[in-house]
Amino acid sequence: MSSSENQKFSTIAIHAGQEFDPSTGAVIPPIYQTSTYVQESIGKLRGGYEYSRGGNPTRTSLETMLAALEGGKHGLSFASGLAAEDTLLRAVLKPGDHVVLGNDVYGGTHRLINRVHGAWGVRNSTVEMSDLAAVEAAILPGETKILWVETPSNPLMKISDIAALVAIGHKHDVLVVVDNTFASPALQQPLALGADVVVHSTTKYLGGHSDVLGGGLVINDEELAEKTTFLQFAAGPVSAPMDAWLTVRGIKTLAVRMERHSSNALAIARYLETHPAIEKVYYPGLESHPGHELARTQMSAFGGMLSIGFAGGETAARSFAESTQLFQLAESLGGVESLVNYPSEMTHASVRGTELEVATNIVRLSVGIEDIDDLLADIAQALPAS
């Protein structure tokens, strides 16, 4: 197969790491559902494989694909997005170190940094990532080791200037990590903007079908990649062969899915923006969004996630979330089917009482790839009568 170096994204998403099976000619590489591997002789491994915690050909194919999609050197695949994040944090931090992260991030990320790593002496500060002066002021010289960026953010869809944040981070010798889950590499490639690490919950848009858990890291730095790969092996938070295979299968349609997710979400955002029951629509594709112009420069489209602020407060928000039919009330996002989420008591319940607390009038939509007319009709019937 030809090198992916000059290929376009859609081609890379189908072919990277996907060489046909040389023994049978099968177009789709098989699932290596095995825990161990026969050695040619003591210590002489076949293809470098010894035990599936350390490596598995199916996982290797996914890791090759992840690196290619983000334009990076090293891809690593994990059992979940939080497993990927935890492994990276272990590789970089020690007790007494400090992390700066946005004031609107996934609740699980904040919980992991604040409560799990916090118990081991890691400190953190949350800051408005669009305020570059505030970000720089939050960095503690010699102590801050990670600047954690999530753009678009979850759930308020804030847009952070990746290149500007990279400049600030590198000025202070701080590692810049970008969670690219909401945009996916189909729409945004942080490494090309200078980021050091990209993290994904591959459960979401990369898998794309709500049928598999997974996480990923893409890293360029050789030393950091070596540390993270060691922890992946030593602690064992790896993706299983079937999970890796399902994620690869999902990625192959990522480009076309993201086009439909984005066009559907934009149509819904425009409809909701003029509805009297809606106080605010949080979607970077709208010209009214404060990060719209920035998003246009660092994203190729605006994605399938949006949030809604209801003028009627918590009661209206809850009623809407429990009244949709095509939009199913569930955690998670990024699948082909549309989901509705009430962040205050679902995905972001763990940050209530903190600066990251989500207002009770907010509902988050993961817009799927169904027919747009059907989705709009579902939203219309669930909204309060105007």
N, C-alpha and C positions, 0 to 999 in steps of 0.2 A: 504494500500500500504506500502511496506517496506521502511525503512529509506534510504535516498539517501547518507548517510554518507560514505558507502563503494562502491557505484556504480560508474561506469565509466561515462565519460562526455556525451557520446551519449545517455545513458539511462536517466541521469539526465535531459537532454534537452527535452526529451519526456514526462517524468513523474512528475517532480517536480511541486507541486502545482496543479496537474491535476487529483485529485480524481474524480471518476465517480459520477454522480448525484444520490444521495441516493433515491430520490423520484421516479425516472423513470428508473434508471440503465443506462442512457445515458453515453456512453464512453467519449464523449466530454462535458466538463462543459458548461452550457448554458451562453449566453450573458445576463447579468443582465442590461438591457436597462431601468434603472429606475433612477429617481432623488432623491426619498425619500423612507422611509420604515415605515411600520405600527409598532407602539410600543405596547408591551404587556400591559403596563400601563404607566403612566407618568414617564418618565426617565428610564424605564426598556426596554432596547433595545434587539432586536433579533440578536444574533451573533455579537453585538457591532456596528451594522450599524444604522445610524441615518439620514444621508444626504450624497449624493454621492460625494460632494466635500471633505468630511472627510473620506469617505471610500466606496468602491464598491467591491463586491465579484469578479468580473472579473478583476478589477485592483489588488486586493489582490493576485489572482492566478499568475499574471504577476510578481508582486513584490517578491513573494515567489520564482518564477523561476529565476529571476535576481540574487537574493542572492545566490541561490544554484549553479548557473553557475559560479559565481566568488568565491565561497567558503567563502562567507561573512555572517554576521548575519542579516543585515537589507538591504532590497531592496526597493527603492522608484521609482515610475514611474511618468513621466511628459509628458506634451503636446508636447515637443520638446527637443532636446539635449541642446539648449541654455537656455530653461526654467529650466532644471536640473542644468546647470552650474550657472545660476543666483541665484537660490535658495541656492545652496551651498555657493556661495560667500557672500550672505546676512547673512547666518548663522555664517560665520567665521569672516568677516571683519567689521571694523568700519572706519570712516574717519581718515586719517593719516597712516593707515596700508599700507603695501607694499607687492607686489606679484612679484616673479621671475618666468618667463616663457621662453620657448625656442624661438630661433630666426627663427623657421620654424614651426609655428602652424597654425591651421585653422584660416582663416581671421576673422570669426565670433567670435571666442573666444577672439582674440586680441581686436576686436572692443568692445565687451562687457566689458572687463576689462579696456581698455584704455579710452573709450569714455563714456560709461554708468556709470560704477563705478568710473571712473576717475573724473567725474563731481561732485561726492560726496566726493572727497578728497582721494580716494584710488590711490596710486602710483604703478608703475610697472617698472621693468627692464627686457629687453630681453637679452638672453645670449646663447652662443653655448653650448648646453647641453652635448655634448661629451667631453668638456673641464671641467673636474671636479674642477680644481683649479679656473677657471673663475666662475663657479657656486657658489662655496663657497665664493669667493670674492664679488659676487653680493648680498649676503645675508646681510641685515642690522640688526645687533643684536638688539633684542627687538622690531623691527619694521616689519621685514619680517614675514608674517603669513602663506603664501602658497608658495610652490614650485610646479609649474604646469608643468607636464611632458606629452609629447605626443610622443608615440613611437609605431610603425613607425610614423614619422612626415608627415605633409601634407603641400606641395606636394613633398618634396624632399626626403622622405623616409629615413630620418636620424634615427639611432638607438641609444637610450639612455640607459645607464646602470641603470636599475631600482634599483637594490639592492645597488649600490654605491651611487646613489642619495638619497635613503632612509637614508643611513648612515649619509650623510652630513646634510640632513634636520633635522633628529632627534637629531643630535649633537647640533643643534641650536634651538631646540624646534619649528620646522617649520612643518606644515602639508604638507604631500606629496600626491598630487593628480595625478592620471594617467588617461589620456584619452585613453581608450582601444578600441576606435571605429574601427580603421584600422585593428587591429589584431583579435579582438573579443575574448571572453573567450575560444573559441575552440582552439585557438593557443597560448594564453598568459594569465596568471593569476597574475596580479600585487600584489594582496593582499598577495599571497603566498610568494612574494619577499619582503614583508614588507611595501608596500604602505598603506596609511591610508584610501584613498577613490578611488574608480574607477568610472569614468563617461563614459557614452555612449550616442551617438546619436543612439537610437534604430531604427531610420529611415533606417539606413544603413544595415550592415550585419545581425543584429539580426532580423529585420523585413524581409529583404532580397528580397522583391518583388516590391519595389518602389510604394507601394500603401498605406502607412501609415506614419504619422509623430509621433515621440516619442523620449523621452529621459529617462535616468535612472541613478541612483546613487546606489552604494553599499558601505556600511559603517559598520565598526566593532565597533567603539567607541559608547558607549551607550549615552553619553551626546550630542555628535554631531548628532547622529541619532535622538534624541529627538528634538533638535533645528530645524533640517531640516524638520522633520515630521510636526512640528508646522507651519513652514512657508509654507509647501505644503498645509496645510489646510487653514491657515489664508490668504494667497495671492492667492491660487486657481489655480496654473499652472498645474493641474492634467491631466492625460490622460483620455479620454472618454472611456466608456465601449467597444464600437466597435473597437476603436484604440488599446486598450489593448488586445482584443481578436485576432485581426489580427497579432499583434506582437507575441503573444504566438504561434499562428499557424506557423509563420515564423521560430521561434526559434527551433521548433521540427525537422527541417531539417538542422539546422545550421552546424552540424558536417560534414555531407556528402557534403553540399554545399562548405564549406571551403576547403575541399580536392580538389574539382574540380577547384574552383577559384585559388587555389595555384598552381596546376599543369599546368593550362592554362597560368597563368601569368609567370611562370618560362620558359615555352616553348617560349613565345613571347619575354621575356627579352633576352633569348639566341639568338634568331633570330635577334633582333634589334641590339644587341651588335656588331655584325659583319657587319652591313650594313653601307656603306660609307656615307649615308646621315645623319647618327646619330652621334652626337658628344659625347653623354654620355647617358647611361641608368641608372636610379636610381631605383634599386630593390635589396633588401637585400639578395635575394636568389642567386645572382651572386657572385662568389668568388672574383670578382674585387671590390665589394662594401666594403667600409671601415668598415662598421658595420657588415659584414657577420658573422664573428666568434662569436661576441656578440649575434647577432640574433639567431644563432644556440643554444646558451646556455639558452636563455630565451623565445624562441618561438618553437613550435613543427613543424611549417611550416612557409612559408614566406608571405602568404596572396595573395590577388588578385589585389593589387594596385601597379602601377608603373608609373614613369614619364620618359619623353624622352627629351633630349636636342638636337635640330636640328642644324647641322653644317651650314645650310643655313639661320639661324637666324629667325627673326620674320616672314618673308614672307613664309618660308618653313613650319614653325610651323602652321601658320594660314591655309595654303593650305591643309596640312594634316588633321587638325581638321575639315575642311569643306568638305573633300573628302571621308571620310569613310562612309560605308553604314550600316554594322552590328553594328559598334560602333556609337551610336547615340550621337549627340552633345547636351549635357545637363548638368545641375548642378547635384549634389549629386553623390552617389556611393553605392556599396555594393549590388545591385540587381542582379537577375539572368541574366539580359540582360547587355551587354557590353555598356559602355558609354565613350565618349571622352570629355575632358574639356580643355579649354584654361584658366588657372588660373589667368593670369595677368589681364584679363578683366571679369572674371566670379567669381569663388569662392574667389579669393584673391584681388579683385579690391579695397576693403576697406583699404588695407595695402600698396598701392602704395605710394611712397615717404617716406616710413619708412624702418627700417632695415629688415623688413619681406617681402619687395617687391620681387615678383617673376619675374625672367628674362623672357623677351618676346619670347625667343626661346623654352620655356618649354611647353610641352603638357602632361596632366595627363590622364592615362587610368584606368578605373575601368573595370577589365577583368571579364566577366561573365562566365556562365557555358555552353555556346554553344559548338558545336564541334570545337576542336582546329584547324582542317584543314580549316574550314570556316573562323575562326577568322584570321588566318595567311594569308589567301588569301585576305581578306579585307584589312589588313594592307599593304600587298605587292602592291595592286593596288593603294593605296592612297599615297605611298611613291614616292619621285622623282625617275625617271629612273636612274639607276646606269650606 
